[in-house]
Amino acid sequence: MTDSSLQDPSQREKERLRKIKQAKDQAREARQGNERGLYLLFTGLGKGKTSSAMNLVYRHLAHDLPVAVVQFVKNSEAYPDGDRQMLQKLSDRGFPVKIHTLGGGFTWETQDPEGDRQMATAAWQQATDYIMDETISLVVLDELHIALKKQQLEVDPVLSVIQSRPHLCHVASTGRYAPQALMDAADLVTEMTRIKHPISQGIPAQIGIEF
């Protein structure tokens, strides 16, 4: 029997890597057949929450999987949102994506709490229809957490619909201040941490970066 301590170091490293690959292959094989719809949640004060959700959208569209995006709070007339414009262009070219921007804008701009609640309710009804539609693979609820934080919607009914989604439907929600109940229910929670932001240097939001 060969003493492993006498093996060439490069051979020992190859053997170590072989065992790692074998273990990972076995773990991957064991997971096959367990696919199901996931609830993915992106929150935190740092940038990248909507961007992360939109990347899921683009991945789905690359595989011709139907997607719906419902944007809460955001106002389609406020600024030329690049995500919204890109998805509309893709939709116009036949990609299976629908996008609805159904907010009135930031609350300090609208100054109409009741109107904001009505818009959030309408947006949630649209989102509910998409979530329960078995033909749609991914539903993105952009800035949902802000609508909940501002008490434009109640958490429990929202959570109930998300948990009642069809077996293979994925749901992603974004926004600061995600409620703990949603984070507890999610399969994936990512918190974006703000370490630096150009706004602290007096640099305004810019096309292609913030929108």
VEXDREN-2710 file (C-alpha; in Angstrom, 1 decimal):
% VEXDREN-2710
k/r/px/py/pz
1/MET/0.0/0.0/0.0
2/THR/1.3/3.4/-1.0
3/ASP/1.8/5.8/1.9
4/SER/0.0/9.0/1.0
5/SER/2.6/11.0/2.7
6/LEU/5.1/9.7/0.2
7/GLN/3.0/10.7/-2.8
8/ASP/4.0/13.6/-5.0
9/PRO/2.4/16.8/-3.7
10/SER/0.7/17.4/-7.1
11/GLN/-0.8/14.0/-7.0
12/ARG/-2.2/14.6/-3.5
13/GLU/-3.7/17.9/-4.7
14/LYS/-5.3/16.1/-7.6
15/GLU/-6.7/13.4/-5.3
16/ARG/-8.1/16.1/-3.0
17/LEU/-9.8/17.9/-5.8
18/ARG/-11.2/14.7/-7.2
19/LYS/-12.9/13.9/-3.9
20/ILE/-14.3/17.4/-3.7
21/LYS/-15.7/17.1/-7.2
22/GLN/-17.2/13.7/-6.4
23/ALA/-18.9/15.0/-3.3
24/LYS/-20.3/18.0/-5.1
25/ASP/-21.6/15.9/-8.0
26/GLN/-23.3/13.6/-5.5
27/ALA/-24.9/16.5/-3.7
28/ARG/-26.1/18.1/-7.0
29/GLU/-27.6/14.8/-8.1
30/ALA/-29.4/14.4/-4.8
31/ARG/-31.1/17.8/-5.3
32/GLN/-32.4/16.9/-8.8
33/GLY/-36.2/16.6/-8.8
34/ASN/-36.7/19.0/-5.9
35/GLU/-37.3/22.1/-8.0
36/ARG/-40.1/24.4/-6.9
37/GLY/-41.1/28.0/-7.0
38/LEU/-38.9/30.2/-4.8
39/TYR/-39.6/33.4/-2.9
40/LEU/-36.6/35.6/-3.3
41/LEU/-36.3/38.9/-1.2
42/PHE/-33.9/41.8/-1.7
43/THR/-33.7/44.5/0.9
44/GLY/-31.3/46.8/2.7
45/LEU/-30.1/50.4/2.4
46/GLY/-27.6/49.7/-0.3
47/LYS/-28.0/49.8/-4.1
48/GLY/-28.8/46.8/-6.2
49/LYS/-32.2/45.5/-5.0
50/THR/-34.2/46.2/-8.1
51/SER/-31.1/45.4/-10.2
52/SER/-30.9/41.9/-8.7
53/ALA/-34.6/41.2/-9.4
54/MET/-34.3/42.5/-12.9
55/ASN/-31.4/40.1/-13.5
56/LEU/-33.7/37.3/-12.7
57/VAL/-36.1/38.7/-15.3
58/TYR/-33.4/38.7/-18.0
59/ARG/-32.4/35.2/-17.1
60/HIS/-36.0/34.0/-17.5
61/LEU/-36.4/35.8/-20.8
62/ALA/-33.2/34.2/-22.1
63/HIS/-34.9/30.9/-21.6
64/ASP/-38.3/32.1/-23.1
65/LEU/-40.0/31.8/-19.7
66/PRO/-42.9/34.3/-19.1
67/VAL/-42.4/37.1/-16.6
68/ALA/-44.5/39.8/-15.0
69/VAL/-43.2/42.9/-13.2
70/VAL/-45.4/45.1/-11.0
71/GLN/-43.8/48.2/-9.7
72/PHE/-45.2/49.8/-6.5
73/VAL/-44.6/53.4/-5.5
74/LYS/-42.6/54.2/-8.6
75/ASN/-44.3/56.6/-11.0
76/SER/-44.0/56.0/-14.7
77/GLU/-44.1/59.7/-15.4
78/ALA/-41.5/60.8/-12.9
79/TYR/-38.3/59.8/-14.7
80/PRO/-37.2/57.6/-17.6
81/ASP/-36.6/54.4/-15.7
82/GLY/-34.2/52.3/-17.7
83/ASP/-35.5/49.0/-16.4
84/ARG/-39.1/49.8/-17.4
85/GLN/-38.0/51.1/-20.8
86/MET/-35.8/48.0/-21.5
87/LEU/-38.6/45.6/-20.6
88/GLN/-41.1/47.5/-22.7
89/LYS/-38.7/47.3/-25.6
90/LEU/-38.3/43.5/-25.1
91/SER/-42.0/43.1/-24.9
92/ASP/-42.5/45.0/-28.1
93/ARG/-40.0/42.6/-29.7
94/GLY/-42.0/39.6/-28.7
95/PHE/-40.3/38.6/-25.4
96/PRO/-42.8/37.1/-22.8
97/VAL/-42.7/40.0/-20.3
98/LYS/-45.3/42.3/-18.9
99/ILE/-44.5/45.4/-16.8
100/HIS/-46.8/47.7/-14.9
101/THR/-45.6/50.8/-13.0
102/LEU/-48.6/51.6/-10.8
103/GLY/-47.3/53.9/-8.1
104/GLY/-47.8/57.6/-7.7
105/GLY/-44.3/58.4/-6.6
106/PHE/-42.7/59.1/-3.3
107/THR/-45.1/60.0/-0.5
108/TRP/-43.5/63.4/0.0
109/GLU/-44.2/64.2/-3.7
110/THR/-47.7/62.9/-3.9
111/GLN/-48.8/64.2/-0.5
112/ASP/-52.0/62.1/-0.9
113/PRO/-51.9/59.1/1.5
114/GLU/-55.4/57.9/0.5
115/GLY/-54.6/58.1/-3.2
116/ASP/-51.3/56.2/-2.6
117/ARG/-53.2/53.5/-0.8
118/GLN/-55.7/53.1/-3.6
119/MET/-52.8/52.9/-6.2
120/ALA/-51.0/50.3/-4.0
121/THR/-54.3/48.3/-3.7
122/ALA/-54.7/48.3/-7.5
123/ALA/-51.1/47.3/-8.0
124/TRP/-51.4/44.4/-5.5
125/GLN/-54.6/43.2/-7.3
126/GLN/-52.6/43.1/-10.6
127/ALA/-49.8/41.3/-8.9
128/THR/-52.1/38.8/-7.3
129/ASP/-53.6/37.9/-10.7
130/TYR/-50.1/37.3/-12.0
131/ILE/-48.9/35.3/-9.0
132/MET/-51.9/32.9/-9.3
133/ASP/-51.4/32.5/-13.1
134/GLU/-49.7/29.2/-13.6
135/THR/-48.4/30.2/-17.0
136/ILE/-46.1/32.9/-15.5
137/SER/-42.8/31.6/-14.2
138/LEU/-41.6/34.7/-12.3
139/VAL/-43.4/37.7/-10.8
140/VAL/-41.3/40.6/-9.5
141/LEU/-42.9/42.9/-6.9
142/ASP/-40.6/45.9/-7.2
143/GLU/-40.7/48.3/-4.1
144/LEU/-43.3/46.2/-2.4
145/HIS/-41.6/46.6/0.9
146/ILE/-41.9/50.4/0.7
147/ALA/-45.7/50.1/0.1
148/LEU/-45.9/47.9/3.2
149/LYS/-43.6/50.2/5.3
150/LYS/-45.9/53.1/4.4
151/GLN/-48.9/51.0/5.4
152/GLN/-50.4/51.3/1.9
153/LEU/-50.9/47.5/2.1
154/GLU/-51.2/45.0/5.0
155/VAL/-48.5/42.3/5.4
156/ASP/-50.7/39.3/6.2
157/PRO/-52.8/39.3/3.0
158/VAL/-49.7/39.9/0.9
159/LEU/-47.9/37.0/2.6
160/SER/-50.9/34.7/2.2
161/VAL/-50.9/35.2/-1.6
162/ILE/-47.2/34.7/-2.0
163/GLN/-47.4/31.5/0.0
164/SER/-50.3/30.3/-2.1
165/ARG/-48.4/30.7/-5.4
166/PRO/-48.4/27.8/-7.9
167/HIS/-45.8/25.1/-7.2
168/LEU/-43.4/26.3/-9.9
169/CYS/-44.0/30.1/-9.7
170/HIS/-41.1/32.2/-8.5
171/VAL/-41.8/35.5/-6.7
172/ALA/-39.2/38.2/-6.0
173/SER/-39.8/41.3/-3.9
174/THR/-37.6/44.4/-3.5
175/GLY/-37.3/47.5/-1.4
176/ARG/-35.9/48.8/1.9
177/TYR/-37.4/47.8/5.2
178/ALA/-38.7/44.4/4.3
179/PRO/-41.1/43.1/7.1
180/GLN/-39.7/40.3/9.2
181/ALA/-42.7/38.1/8.3
182/LEU/-41.7/38.2/4.6
183/MET/-38.0/37.6/5.4
184/ASP/-39.0/34.6/7.5
185/ALA/-41.1/33.2/4.7
186/ALA/-38.6/33.8/1.9
187/ASP/-36.3/31.0/0.5
188/LEU/-33.6/33.6/-0.2
189/VAL/-33.0/36.9/1.6
190/THR/-30.2/39.2/0.4
191/GLU/-29.5/42.5/2.3
192/MET/-27.7/45.2/0.4
193/THR/-25.3/47.0/2.7
194/ARG/-24.6/50.6/2.0
195/ILE/-20.9/51.3/2.5
196/LYS/-20.5/54.2/0.1
197/HIS/-22.9/56.1/-2.2
198/PRO/-22.1/59.0/-4.6
199/ILE/-25.0/61.0/-3.2
200/SER/-22.9/61.7/-0.1
201/GLN/-20.4/63.5/-2.5
202/GLY/-23.2/65.7/-3.8
203/ILE/-23.5/63.6/-7.0
204/PRO/-27.1/63.4/-8.3
205/ALA/-28.8/60.3/-9.6
206/GLN/-27.6/59.6/-13.2
207/ILE/-29.0/57.8/-16.2
208/GLY/-27.7/54.3/-16.5
209/ILE/-26.7/54.1/-12.9
210/GLU/-29.7/54.9/-10.7
211/PHE/-32.3/54.7/-13.5
END
